[in-house]
């Protein structure tokens, strides 16, 4: 009698002997979230410990495994910007180089991607094949040819020697923008041409407004690469007054034996240097998914 009643009042199309799985799915989601939070804490804990050490007082011993400073102080930041270390000069040099390189390389990538995706000219496919081939080459293999070219152009130990190699935007940036440009409807461009628009009008009035996401990603990657660049600035720049932030941190890190404050200043400068990439990815993360999805689709 009881079984028949259960069958009678069970919802239509549902087996009364099958237990609901909503609770199991919810439990799985909770466990997955807890595991992800634990793993995130494990990976971010060293960064938090370094961040806490930069706010510690100079003459106070800090537990290296604790992110909480024993005595809160800004002495390491004041020391970093003092006359002895003058990291503010290195930061300004890096800002100037990163902004100039990002602006020029983003423009070059956008123009190249538009030409390879929407313009027809002899050798277009062959040129794109060469760009794909350049993507396969390790970056270090290009250092010697780049230095020889910069030396012949008398650009060694100059800021232009740092900027010009990045003006091309890199093979990956051109490839990404070309794939993104393929998603812009060609019919829209043809309609604008029929209305009398030239290629410059098409590019600045139609293509650029529809390529904001791709431009944002390329600018983020270019700015991040220029800001974090270490090997090439060490090769091309020998003047201390023109030194960038990352080479300055690496150089000070080698002076730990002679300078007792070298290591804490290096940690503090590293935290300041990490703020730019973190801010970039926090701001532009919404563009990455749509741009990469468009590049894969294209």
Secondary structure as a PSIPRED ss2 file (coil, helix, strand):
# PSIPRED VFORMAT (PSIPRED V4.0)

   1 X C   1.000  0.000  0.000
   2 X H   0.000  1.000  0.000
   3 X H   0.000  1.000  0.000
   4 X H   0.000  1.000  0.000
   5 X H   0.000  1.000  0.000
   6 X H   0.000  1.000  0.000
   7 X H   0.000  1.000  0.000
   8 X H   0.000  1.000  0.000
   9 X C   1.000  0.000  0.000
  10 X C   1.000  0.000  0.000
  11 X C   1.000  0.000  0.000
  12 X C   1.000  0.000  0.000
  13 X C   1.000  0.000  0.000
  14 X C   1.000  0.000  0.000
  15 X C   1.000  0.000  0.000
  16 X C   1.000  0.000  0.000
  17 X C   1.000  0.000  0.000
  18 X C   1.000  0.000  0.000
  19 X C   1.000  0.000  0.000
  20 X C   1.000  0.000  0.000
  21 X C   1.000  0.000  0.000
  22 X H   0.000  1.000  0.000
  23 X H   0.000  1.000  0.000
  24 X H   0.000  1.000  0.000
  25 X H   0.000  1.000  0.000
  26 X H   0.000  1.000  0.000
  27 X H   0.000  1.000  0.000
  28 X H   0.000  1.000  0.000
  29 X H   0.000  1.000  0.000
  30 X H   0.000  1.000  0.000
  31 X H   0.000  1.000  0.000
  32 X H   0.000  1.000  0.000
  33 X H   0.000  1.000  0.000
  34 X H   0.000  1.000  0.000
  35 X H   0.000  1.000  0.000
  36 X H   0.000  1.000  0.000
  37 X H   0.000  1.000  0.000
  38 X H   0.000  1.000  0.000
  39 X H   0.000  1.000  0.000
  40 X H   0.000  1.000  0.000
  41 X H   0.000  1.000  0.000
  42 X H   0.000  1.000  0.000
  43 X H   0.000  1.000  0.000
  44 X H   0.000  1.000  0.000
  45 X H   0.000  1.000  0.000
  46 X H   0.000  1.000  0.000
  47 X H   0.000  1.000  0.000
  48 X H   0.000  1.000  0.000
  49 X H   0.000  1.000  0.000
  50 X H   0.000  1.000  0.000
  51 X H   0.000  1.000  0.000
  52 X H   0.000  1.000  0.000
  53 X H   0.000  1.000  0.000
  54 X H   0.000  1.000  0.000
  55 X C   1.000  0.000  0.000
  56 X E   0.000  0.000  1.000
  57 X C   1.000  0.000  0.000
  58 X C   1.000  0.000  0.000
  59 X C   1.000  0.000  0.000
  60 X C   1.000  0.000  0.000
  61 X C   1.000  0.000  0.000
  62 X C   1.000  0.000  0.000
  63 X C   1.000  0.000  0.000
  64 X C   1.000  0.000  0.000
  65 X C   1.000  0.000  0.000
  66 X C   1.000  0.000  0.000
  67 X C   1.000  0.000  0.000
  68 X C   1.000  0.000  0.000
  69 X C   1.000  0.000  0.000
  70 X C   1.000  0.000  0.000
  71 X C   1.000  0.000  0.000
  72 X E   0.000  0.000  1.000
  73 X C   1.000  0.000  0.000
  74 X C   1.000  0.000  0.000
  75 X H   0.000  1.000  0.000
  76 X H   0.000  1.000  0.000
  77 X H   0.000  1.000  0.000
  78 X H   0.000  1.000  0.000
  79 X H   0.000  1.000  0.000
  80 X H   0.000  1.000  0.000
  81 X C   1.000  0.000  0.000
  82 X C   1.000  0.000  0.000
  83 X C   1.000  0.000  0.000
  84 X C   1.000  0.000  0.000
  85 X C   1.000  0.000  0.000
  86 X C   1.000  0.000  0.000
  87 X H   0.000  1.000  0.000
  88 X H   0.000  1.000  0.000
  89 X H   0.000  1.000  0.000
  90 X H   0.000  1.000  0.000
  91 X H   0.000  1.000  0.000
  92 X H   0.000  1.000  0.000
  93 X H   0.000  1.000  0.000
  94 X H   0.000  1.000  0.000
  95 X H   0.000  1.000  0.000
  96 X H   0.000  1.000  0.000
  97 X H   0.000  1.000  0.000
  98 X H   0.000  1.000  0.000
  99 X H   0.000  1.000  0.000
 100 X H   0.000  1.000  0.000
 101 X H   0.000  1.000  0.000
 102 X H   0.000  1.000  0.000
 103 X H   0.000  1.000  0.000
 104 X H   0.000  1.000  0.000
 105 X H   0.000  1.000  0.000
 106 X H   0.000  1.000  0.000
 107 X H   0.000  1.000  0.000
 108 X H   0.000  1.000  0.000
 109 X H   0.000  1.000  0.000
 110 X H   0.000  1.000  0.000
 111 X H   0.000  1.000  0.000
 112 X H   0.000  1.000  0.000
 113 X H   0.000  1.000  0.000
 114 X H   0.000  1.000  0.000
 115 X H   0.000  1.000  0.000
 116 X H   0.000  1.000  0.000
 117 X H   0.000  1.000  0.000
 118 X H   0.000  1.000  0.000
 119 X C   1.000  0.000  0.000
 120 X C   1.000  0.000  0.000
 121 X C   1.000  0.000  0.000
 122 X C   1.000  0.000  0.000
 123 X C   1.000  0.000  0.000
 124 X H   0.000  1.000  0.000
 125 X H   0.000  1.000  0.000
 126 X H   0.000  1.000  0.000
 127 X H   0.000  1.000  0.000
 128 X H   0.000  1.000  0.000
 129 X H   0.000  1.000  0.000
 130 X H   0.000  1.000  0.000
 131 X H   0.000  1.000  0.000
 132 X H   0.000  1.000  0.000
 133 X H   0.000  1.000  0.000
 134 X H   0.000  1.000  0.000
 135 X H   0.000  1.000  0.000
 136 X C   1.000  0.000  0.000
 137 X C   1.000  0.000  0.000
 138 X C   1.000  0.000  0.000
 139 X H   0.000  1.000  0.000
 140 X H   0.000  1.000  0.000
 141 X H   0.000  1.000  0.000
 142 X H   0.000  1.000  0.000
 143 X H   0.000  1.000  0.000
 144 X H   0.000  1.000  0.000
 145 X H   0.000  1.000  0.000
 146 X H   0.000  1.000  0.000
 147 X H   0.000  1.000  0.000
 148 X H   0.000  1.000  0.000
 149 X H   0.000  1.000  0.000
 150 X H   0.000  1.000  0.000
 151 X H   0.000  1.000  0.000
 152 X H   0.000  1.000  0.000
 153 X C   1.000  0.000  0.000
 154 X C   1.000  0.000  0.000
 155 X C   1.000  0.000  0.000
 156 X C   1.000  0.000  0.000
 157 X C   1.000  0.000  0.000
 158 X C   1.000  0.000  0.000
 159 X C   1.000  0.000  0.000
 160 X H   0.000  1.000  0.000
 161 X H   0.000  1.000  0.000
 162 X H   0.000  1.000  0.000
 163 X H   0.000  1.000  0.000
 164 X H   0.000  1.000  0.000
 165 X H   0.000  1.000  0.000
 166 X H   0.000  1.000  0.000
 167 X C   1.000  0.000  0.000
 168 X C   1.000  0.000  0.000
 169 X C   1.000  0.000  0.000
 170 X C   1.000  0.000  0.000
 171 X H   0.000  1.000  0.000
 172 X H   0.000  1.000  0.000
 173 X H   0.000  1.000  0.000
 174 X H   0.000  1.000  0.000
 175 X H   0.000  1.000  0.000
 176 X H   0.000  1.000  0.000
 177 X H   0.000  1.000  0.000
 178 X H   0.000  1.000  0.000
 179 X H   0.000  1.000  0.000
 180 X H   0.000  1.000  0.000
 181 X H   0.000  1.000  0.000
 182 X C   1.000  0.000  0.000
 183 X C   1.000  0.000  0.000
 184 X C   1.000  0.000  0.000
 185 X C   1.000  0.000  0.000
 186 X H   0.000  1.000  0.000
 187 X H   0.000  1.000  0.000
 188 X H   0.000  1.000  0.000
 189 X H   0.000  1.000  0.000
 190 X H   0.000  1.000  0.000
 191 X H   0.000  1.000  0.000
 192 X H   0.000  1.000  0.000
 193 X H   0.000  1.000  0.000
 194 X H   0.000  1.000  0.000
 195 X C   1.000  0.000  0.000
 196 X C   1.000  0.000  0.000
 197 X C   1.000  0.000  0.000
 198 X C   1.000  0.000  0.000
 199 X H   0.000  1.000  0.000
 200 X H   0.000  1.000  0.000
 201 X H   0.000  1.000  0.000
 202 X H   0.000  1.000  0.000
 203 X H   0.000  1.000  0.000
 204 X H   0.000  1.000  0.000
 205 X H   0.000  1.000  0.000
 206 X H   0.000  1.000  0.000
 207 X H   0.000  1.000  0.000
 208 X H   0.000  1.000  0.000
 209 X H   0.000  1.000  0.000
 210 X H   0.000  1.000  0.000
 211 X C   1.000  0.000  0.000
 212 X H   0.000  1.000  0.000
 213 X H   0.000  1.000  0.000
 214 X H   0.000  1.000  0.000
 215 X H   0.000  1.000  0.000
 216 X H   0.000  1.000  0.000
 217 X H   0.000  1.000  0.000
 218 X H   0.000  1.000  0.000
 219 X H   0.000  1.000  0.000
 220 X H   0.000  1.000  0.000
 221 X H   0.000  1.000  0.000
 222 X H   0.000  1.000  0.000
 223 X H   0.000  1.000  0.000
 224 X H   0.000  1.000  0.000
 225 X H   0.000  1.000  0.000
 226 X H   0.000  1.000  0.000
 227 X H   0.000  1.000  0.000
 228 X C   1.000  0.000  0.000
 229 X C   1.000  0.000  0.000
 230 X C   1.000  0.000  0.000
 231 X H   0.000  1.000  0.000
 232 X H   0.000  1.000  0.000
 233 X H   0.000  1.000  0.000
 234 X H   0.000  1.000  0.000
 235 X H   0.000  1.000  0.000
 236 X H   0.000  1.000  0.000
 237 X C   1.000  0.000  0.000
 238 X C   1.000  0.000  0.000
 239 X C   1.000  0.000  0.000
 240 X H   0.000  1.000  0.000
 241 X H   0.000  1.000  0.000
 242 X H   0.000  1.000  0.000
 243 X C   1.000  0.000  0.000
 244 X C   1.000  0.000  0.000
 245 X H   0.000  1.000  0.000
 246 X H   0.000  1.000  0.000
 247 X H   0.000  1.000  0.000
 248 X H   0.000  1.000  0.000
 249 X H   0.000  1.000  0.000
 250 X H   0.000  1.000  0.000
 251 X H   0.000  1.000  0.000
 252 X H   0.000  1.000  0.000
 253 X H   0.000  1.000  0.000
 254 X C   1.000  0.000  0.000
 255 X C   1.000  0.000  0.000
 256 X C   1.000  0.000  0.000
 257 X C   1.000  0.000  0.000
 258 X C   1.000  0.000  0.000
 259 X C   1.000  0.000  0.000
 260 X C   1.000  0.000  0.000
 261 X C   1.000  0.000  0.000
 262 X H   0.000  1.000  0.000
 263 X H   0.000  1.000  0.000
 264 X H   0.000  1.000  0.000
 265 X H   0.000  1.000  0.000
 266 X H   0.000  1.000  0.000
 267 X H   0.000  1.000  0.000
 268 X H   0.000  1.000  0.000
 269 X H   0.000  1.000  0.000
 270 X H   0.000  1.000  0.000
 271 X H   0.000  1.000  0.000
 272 X H   0.000  1.000  0.000
 273 X H   0.000  1.000  0.000
 274 X H   0.000  1.000  0.000
 275 X H   0.000  1.000  0.000
 276 X H   0.000  1.000  0.000
 277 X H   0.000  1.000  0.000
 278 X H   0.000  1.000  0.000
 279 X H   0.000  1.000  0.000
 280 X H   0.000  1.000  0.000
 281 X H   0.000  1.000  0.000
 282 X H   0.000  1.000  0.000
 283 X H   0.000  1.000  0.000
 284 X H   0.000  1.000  0.000
 285 X H   0.000  1.000  0.000
 286 X H   0.000  1.000  0.000
 287 X H   0.000  1.000  0.000
 288 X H   0.000  1.000  0.000
 289 X H   0.000  1.000  0.000
 290 X H   0.000  1.000  0.000
 291 X H   0.000  1.000  0.000
 292 X H   0.000  1.000  0.000
 293 X H   0.000  1.000  0.000
 294 X H   0.000  1.000  0.000
 295 X H   0.000  1.000  0.000
 296 X H   0.000  1.000  0.000
 297 X H   0.000  1.000  0.000
 298 X C   1.000  0.000  0.000
